[in-house]
Amino acid sequence: MTNLRQDLRNIAIIAHVDHGKTTLVDQLLKQSGTFRSNEHVDERAMDSGDIERERGITILAKNTAVDYNGTRINILDTPGHADFGGEVERILKMVDGVVLVVDAYEGCMPQTRFVLKKALEQKLTPIVVVNKVDKDSARPLEVVDEVLELFIELDADADQLDFPVVYASGVNGTASLDPDPASQEENMQCLFEKIIEAIPAPIDNSDEPLQFQVALLDYNDYVGRIGIGRVFRGTIEVGQQISLMKLDGSIKNYRVTKLFGFFGLKRVEVQSAKAGDLIAVSGMEEINVGETVCPTDHPEALVPLRIDEPTLQMTFLVNNSPFAGREGKWVTSRKVEERLRSQLQTDVSLRVDDTESPDAWIVSGRGELHLSILIENMRREGFELQVSKPKVIIREIDGKKCEPIERVQIDVPEDSVGSIIESMGLRKGEMIDMVNNGNGQVRLIFMVPARGLIGYSTEFMSLTKGFGIINHTFDSYQPVVSGRVGGRHQGVLVSMETGKATTYGMMQIEDRGTLFVEPGTEIYEGMVVGENTRDNDITVNITKMKQKTNIRSANKDQTNVIKRPRILTLEEAIEFLGDDEYLEVTPQSIRLRKQILEKNERERVTKKLKNAELE
């Protein structure tokens, strides 16, 4: 009979962005007595990065552990965004069950589907938590029906379909097995008990030869690379001589210098770990995701983990604008390259390739969010750089050129449906489903080429007046769709002078389009200062000063009011970029600019390109 480790459970918490999984983990940590009574714990304690806290999203997988009545529960909080799907897939390999958190009002959303599909394929045992049942708009029973439909659609087996349901309010720290909000118990005891009862205990085969597989990477300046993963078989000890089975088939020998277990939000040094434990290992500088650690006398590798390939690429360049070096601490090509290479130590879905220029690199990632978070982190660290417009990565499959297709789910008010269907049609979107929820909201599902979605979110927000919700996940690679897909239809307003933007100069050109800068902003020649109302670029003088005369005007200057400029965020600026533009990113500024700053030179190159196309 197989021995089981009844004192241990390994679970992953999966959910769509914003359905409350990180808040739920907070409560499990607090209620299990993991923290001392006088210990201060931040809200959303698992979201440790600044950007994660600001945006309310989980970017990196986090592991923690709690003790409940003598059972150690290892909890992995997973990213809900599709750009970090590669992380999710690898985390699911480390656990025996999943807790699926679903919002009691919103129900099943695209990323719920995306992560759940991967969990069911790996035959993991699910528990469903219907969260936020305390909301007035909650509809817990209908949401459970939706979840069941989703399980059936995703080919869940009979055991998986018989999932237990817990109704909870993560914010209040309450839960119950009854959908009635009035029956909520004052704690989450029933959720702890369901986890111990329903999630299978790991097999205890610690007397067999060691097999430990790396699922995630961390990096630390003192110990170098740290491999995080699960011991699938045997025992691992500090000081032990081991073999690392590399992905290319080679074997390297190392000594284990340090082992860490997880408890609460801390890493705790341990001397040994056995089958079923989730641990972090240091001392192997070349360790990589998917590789197996074995005894030197029994080298046997586990099946390598699949890592999602990048679907989007951008060119990162050293900042060479007229304002280069003013605001950043790190501006040289050596520093930018070092930073990009160090990102590769922990981010396995990222690729950095050299170009013919020593000052430019092609950086490929899983999507706009994945790359924009890297750019945002770099600017916060004091880097200056420029990036080009994102492009999808075209692959050749069976001799045909193929591009990534995204599955897009859109929830909009009824009166916006027509304009959304029309805008999706222009982006070569194919509608595969349309459901009217009867509450004035309509859910539309499309298959759209990924390049059609670049720059779409701003247009989407204006089409739905801010009431729409759009979510998309990578579906598959399909043959390239011919013709123009998406892209920007408007031209831009480009500065012809270097100086400061003046109120007078802005008033002269504000009827030409939407301005992106405020009065007093420093401008250089070739910088993009606004969007034109038409489809061509116009060169404008935004630094123009009013000629001083001694004739007094009846309507004083003070009465002059300019329209509010539209200040772009980093994501909006990346989406807005044209083919012949760069985005200059510094710790204090985001500036759009033409690749060729000088007007006559720019026109000459454009003319040359047009002639080449005609030929």
Residue pairs with C-beta under 8 A, 6 or more apart in sequence:
2 203
3 203
3 204
3 205
4 200
4 201
4 202
4 203
4 204
5 201
5 202
5 203
5 204
5 275
5 276
6 71
6 201
7 70
7 71
7 72
8 71
8 72
8 73
8 74
8 201
8 202
8 276
8 277
9 71
9 72
9 73
9 74
9 96
9 97
9 195
9 196
9 199
9 201
9 202
10 74
10 76
10 94
10 95
10 96
10 97
10 199
10 202
10 230
10 276
10 278
11 73
11 74
11 75
11 76
11 95
11 96
11 97
11 98
11 99
11 195
11 199
12 75
12 76
12 77
12 78
12 91
12 92
12 94
12 95
12 97
12 98
12 99
12 119
12 124
13 21
13 24
13 25
13 75
13 76
13 77
13 78
13 98
13 99
13 101
14 21
14 78
14 80
14 88
14 98
14 99
14 100
14 101
14 112
14 115
14 116
14 119
15 21
15 80
15 100
15 101
15 102
15 111
15 112
15 115
15 131
16 80
16 102
16 103
16 106
16 108
16 109
16 110
16 111
16 112
16 471
17 56
17 57
17 80
17 81
17 109
17 111
17 471
18 56
18 57
18 80
18 103
19 80
19 101
19 102
19 103
19 106
19 109
19 112
19 131
19 132
20 101
20 103
20 131
20 132
20 170
20 171
21 58
21 77
21 78
21 80
21 101
21 131
21 170
22 44
22 46
22 47
22 58
22 77
23 43
23 44
23 170
23 171
24 101
24 129
24 131
24 168
24 170
25 45
25 46
25 64
25 75
25 77
26 41
26 43
26 44
26 45
26 46
26 170
27 170
27 173
27 188
28 66
28 73
28 75
28 188
28 191
28 192
29 35
29 41
29 45
29 64
29 66
29 264
29 265
30 41
30 173
31 173
31 187
31 188
31 189
31 192
32 66
32 67
32 68
32 73
32 192
33 67
34 66
34 67
34 263
34 264
35 41
35 264
44 52
44 53
44 56
45 265
46 58
46 62
46 64
46 77
46 265
47 53
47 56
47 57
47 58
48 62
48 265
49 59
49 60
50 380
51 59
51 373
51 376
51 377
52 58
52 59
52 60
57 79
57 80
57 81
58 77
58 78
58 79
58 80
59 79
59 81
59 84
59 373
60 79
60 84
60 87
61 76
61 77
61 78
61 79
61 84
61 87
61 88
61 91
61 216
62 76
62 77
63 74
63 75
63 76
63 77
63 228
63 262
63 278
64 74
64 75
64 77
64 262
64 263
64 264
64 265
65 72
65 73
65 74
65 75
65 261
65 262
65 263
65 264
65 278
66 72
66 73
66 75
66 264
67 73
67 263
68 192
68 196
69 192
69 196
71 196
73 192
73 195
73 196
74 95
74 262
74 278
76 91
76 94
76 95
76 278
78 87
78 88
78 91
78 115
79 87
79 88
80 111
80 115
81 111
81 369
82 110
82 111
82 114
82 366
82 367
82 472
82 473
82 474
83 365
83 366
83 367
83 368
83 369
83 370
84 349
84 366
84 370
85 114
85 115
85 118
85 308
85 366
85 473
85 474
86 307
86 308
86 348
86 349
86 366
87 216
87 349
88 114
88 115
88 118
89 118
89 305
89 306
89 308
90 215
90 216
90 289
90 290
90 305
90 307
91 215
91 216
92 98
92 118
92 119
92 122
92 124
93 122
93 213
93 215
93 230
93 305
94 215
94 229
94 230
94 278
95 124
96 124
96 125
96 199
96 200
96 201
96 202
97 124
97 125
97 126
97 127
97 195
97 198
97 199
97 200
98 116
98 119
98 124
98 125
98 126
98 127
99 126
99 127
99 128
99 129
99 191
99 195
100 112
100 116
100 119
100 126
100 127
100 128
100 129
100 147
101 129
101 131
101 170
102 108
102 112
102 128
102 129
102 130
102 131
102 143
102 147
103 109
103 131
103 132
103 143
104 130
104 131
104 132
104 133
104 135
104 138
104 139
104 140
104 143
104 167
105 132
105 135
105 137
105 138
105 139
105 143
107 139
107 142
107 143
107 146
107 147
108 143
108 146
108 147
108 150
109 409
109 471
110 407
110 408
110 409
110 471
110 472
110 473
111 471
111 473
112 150
113 150
113 154
113 473
114 473
116 126
116 150
116 151
116 154
117 154
119 126
120 126
120 151
120 154
120 155
120 156
120 160
123 157
123 160
125 159
125 160
125 198
125 199
125 200
126 151
126 156
126 160
126 163
127 163
127 164
127 165
127 166
127 191
127 194
127 195
127 198
127 199
128 144
128 147
128 163
128 164
128 165
128 166
129 165
129 166
129 167
129 168
129 175
129 191
130 140
130 143
130 144
130 165
130 166
130 167
130 168
130 179
131 168
131 169
131 170
132 138
132 169
132 170
132 171
133 140
133 167
133 168
133 169
133 179
133 181
133 184
134 169
134 171
134 172
134 174
134 181
134 184
138 181
140 167
140 179
141 179
144 165
144 179
147 163
148 161
151 160
151 161
151 163
152 161
164 194
164 197
164 198
165 177
166 175
166 176
166 177
166 190
166 191
166 194
167 175
167 176
167 177
167 178
167 179
167 181
167 184
168 174
168 175
168 176
168 184
168 188
168 191
169 175
169 181
169 184
172 184
173 186
173 187
173 188
174 184
174 185
174 186
174 187
174 188
175 184
175 185
175 187
175 188
175 189
175 190
175 191
176 183
176 184
176 185
176 190
177 190
201 276
202 275
202 276
203 275
203 276
204 274
204 275
204 276
205 233
205 234
205 275
206 233
206 234
206 235
206 274
206 275
207 234
208 233
208 234
208 275
209 233
209 234
209 294
209 295
209 298
209 300
210 231
210 233
210 234
210 235
210 236
210 242
210 293
210 294
210 295
210 298
211 231
211 232
211 233
211 234
211 292
211 293
211 294
211 300
211 302
212 229
212 230
212 231
212 232
212 234
212 236
212 279
212 281
212 292
212 293
212 294
213 229
213 230
213 232
213 290
213 291
213 292
213 293
213 302
213 305
214 227
214 228
214 229
214 281
214 287
214 288
214 289
214 290
214 291
214 292
214 293
215 228
215 229
215 230
215 289
215 290
215 305
216 227
216 228
216 229
216 289
217 225
217 226
217 227
217 228
217 287
217 288
217 289
217 345
217 346
217 348
218 225
218 226
218 228
218 280
218 346
219 225
219 226
219 342
219 345
219 346
220 226
220 282
223 257
223 258
223 282
223 283
224 282
224 285
225 282
225 284
225 285
225 286
225 287
225 345
226 260
226 280
226 281
226 282
227 280
227 281
227 282
227 284
227 287
227 291
227 293
228 278
228 279
228 280
228 281
229 278
229 279
229 281
230 276
230 277
230 278
230 279
231 273
231 274
231 275
231 276
231 277
231 279
232 275
232 302
233 275
234 274
234 275
234 295
235 272
235 273
235 274
235 275
236 242
236 256
236 259
236 272
236 273
236 274
236 279
236 281
236 293
237 256
237 259
237 271
237 272
238 256
238 257
238 258
238 259
238 271
238 272
239 255
239 256
240 255
240 256
240 295
241 253
241 254
241 255
241 296
242 253
242 254
242 255
242 256
242 293
242 294
242 295
242 296
243 251
243 252
243 253
243 254
243 293
243 294
243 295
243 296
243 299
244 251
244 252
244 253
244 254
244 284
244 286
244 287
244 291
244 292
244 293
245 251
245 291
245 292
245 293
245 294
245 299
245 300
245 301
246 252
246 286
246 288
246 291
247 288
247 290
247 291
247 304
251 299
252 284
252 286
253 296
254 283
254 284
255 283
256 281
256 283
257 282
257 283
258 269
258 281
258 282
258 283
259 269
259 270
259 271
259 272
259 273
259 279
259 280
259 281
260 267
260 268
260 269
260 270
260 279
260 280
260 281
260 282
261 267
261 268
261 269
261 270
261 273
261 277
261 278
261 279
262 268
262 278
262 279
262 280
267 280
270 279
273 279
281 287
281 293
284 293
288 348
289 305
289 307
289 348
290 304
290 305
290 307
291 301
291 304
292 300
292 301
292 302
294 300
294 301
307 348
307 349
308 349
308 366
308 474
309 349
309 393
310 349
310 350
310 351
310 364
310 365
310 366
310 393
311 366
311 367
311 392
311 393
311 404
311 450
311 474
312 364
312 365
312 366
312 367
312 368
312 370
312 371
312 390
312 391
312 392
312 393
312 450
313 351
313 362
313 363
313 364
313 365
313 390
313 391
313 392
313 393
314 362
314 363
314 371
314 387
314 388
314 389
314 390
314 391
314 574
315 355
315 360
315 361
315 362
315 363
315 387
315 388
316 336
316 340
316 360
316 361
316 362
316 363
316 385
316 386
316 387
317 357
317 359
317 360
317 361
317 385
317 386
317 387
317 388
317 582
318 331
318 332
318 333
318 336
318 359
318 360
318 385
318 386
319 325
319 328
319 331
319 384
319 385
319 386
319 584
319 585
319 586
320 359
320 386
321 386
321 524
321 527
321 584
321 591
321 593
321 597
322 498
322 524
322 525
322 597
323 522
323 524
323 584
323 586
323 589
323 591
324 331
324 384
325 331
325 384
326 586
327 384
327 586
327 587
327 588
327 589
328 382
328 383
328 384
328 586
328 587
329 382
329 383
329 587
330 336
330 339
330 381
330 382
330 383
330 384
331 383
331 384
333 358
333 359
335 383
336 361
336 383
336 385
337 361
339 378
339 381
339 383
340 352
340 361
340 363
341 352
343 350
343 352
343 374
344 350
344 352
347 374
349 365
349 366
349 370
350 363
350 364
350 365
350 370
350 374
351 362
351 363
351 364
351 365
352 361
352 362
352 363
352 364
353 361
353 362
353 363
353 364
354 361
354 362
355 361
355 362
363 371
363 374
364 393
365 371
365 374
366 474
367 450
367 474
368 390
368 454
368 571
368 574
368 575
369 571
371 390
371 574
372 570
372 571
372 574
375 385
375 387
375 570
375 574
375 585
376 570
378 385
378 585
379 385
379 570
379 585
379 586
379 587
380 587
382 587
383 585
383 587
384 584
384 585
384 586
384 587
385 585
386 582
386 583
386 584
386 585
386 593
387 574
387 577
387 582
387 583
387 585
388 577
388 581
388 582
388 583
389 454
389 574
389 577
389 578
389 579
389 581
390 454
390 574
390 577
391 451
392 403
392 404
392 449
392 450
392 451
392 454
393 404
394 401
394 402
394 403
394 480
395 401
395 402
395 403
395 477
396 402
397 477
400 479
401 479
401 480
402 477
402 478
402 479
402 480
403 449
403 450
403 451
403 477
403 478
403 479
403 480
403 481
404 449
404 450
404 474
404 476
404 477
405 447
405 448
405 449
405 450
405 474
405 475
405 476
405 477
405 478
406 447
406 448
406 449
406 450
406 453
406 472
406 473
406 474
406 475
407 445
407 446
407 447
407 472
407 473
407 474
407 475
408 424
408 429
408 445
408 446
408 447
408 448
408 453
408 470
408 471
408 472
409 443
409 444
409 445
409 470
409 471
409 472
410 420
410 443
410 444
410 445
410 446
410 460
410 468
410 469
410 470
410 471
411 441
411 442
411 443
411 444
411 468
411 469
412 420
412 441
412 442
412 444
412 464
412 467
412 468
412 469
413 440
413 441
413 442
413 464
413 467
413 468
414 436
414 440
414 441
414 442
416 463
416 464
416 465
416 467
416 468
417 442
417 444
419 463
420 444
420 460
420 463
420 464
420 468
421 431
421 444
423 456
423 459
423 460
423 463
424 431
424 444
424 446
424 448
426 486
427 448
427 449
427 452
427 453
427 456
427 485
427 486
428 448
428 449
428 452
428 481
428 483
428 485
428 486
429 446
429 447
429 448
429 452
430 446
430 447
430 448
431 444
431 445
431 446
432 445
432 446
432 447
433 443
433 444
433 445
434 442
434 443
434 444
434 445
435 442
435 443
436 442
437 443
447 475
448 472
449 478
449 480
449 481
449 485
450 474
451 485
451 486
452 485
452 486
453 472
453 486
454 486
454 487
454 575
455 486
455 487
455 488
455 575
455 576
455 577
456 470
456 486
456 575
457 470
457 571
457 575
458 572
458 575
458 576
460 468
460 470
461 468
488 576
488 578
489 535
490 513
490 531
490 532
490 533
490 534
490 535
491 531
491 532
491 534
491 535
491 536
491 537
491 538
492 528
492 530
492 531
492 532
492 537
492 538
492 578
492 581
492 592
493 509
493 512
493 513
493 515
493 528
493 529
493 530
493 531
493 532
493 537
493 538
493 540
493 542
494 526
494 527
494 528
494 529
494 537
494 538
494 539
494 540
494 594
494 599
495 523
495 524
495 525
495 526
495 527
495 528
495 529
495 539
495 540
495 541
495 542
495 543
496 525
496 539
496 540
496 541
496 599
497 523
497 525
497 541
497 542
497 543
497 544
498 523
498 524
498 525
498 543
499 522
499 523
499 543
500 520
500 521
500 522
500 523
500 543
501 517
501 518
501 519
501 520
501 521
501 522
501 523
501 529
501 542
501 543
502 519
502 542
502 543
502 544
502 545
502 546
503 519
503 560
503 562
504 544
504 545
504 546
504 560
505 541
505 542
505 543
505 544
505 545
506 515
506 517
506 519
506 542
506 562
506 565
507 560
507 562
508 540
508 541
508 544
509 515
509 530
509 540
509 541
509 542
510 562
510 563
512 530
512 532
512 533
512 538
512 540
513 530
513 531
513 532
513 533
514 530
514 531
514 565
514 566
515 529
515 530
515 542
515 562
515 563
515 565
515 566
516 528
516 529
516 530
516 531
516 565
516 566
516 567
516 568
516 592
517 523
517 529
517 530
517 542
517 565
518 565
518 567
519 562
523 529
523 542
523 543
524 593
524 597
525 597
525 598
525 599
526 593
526 594
526 596
526 597
526 598
526 599
526 602
527 591
527 592
527 593
527 594
527 597
528 581
528 591
528 592
528 593
528 594
529 540
529 542
530 540
530 565
531 566
531 576
532 538
539 599
546 557
568 576
568 590
568 592
569 590
570 585
570 590
573 583
573 590
573 592
574 583
576 592
577 583
577 592
580 594
580 595
580 596
580 602
580 606
581 592
581 593
581 594
581 595
582 592
582 593
582 594
582 595
583 590
583 591
583 592
583 593
584 590
584 591
584 592
584 593
594 602
596 602
596 605
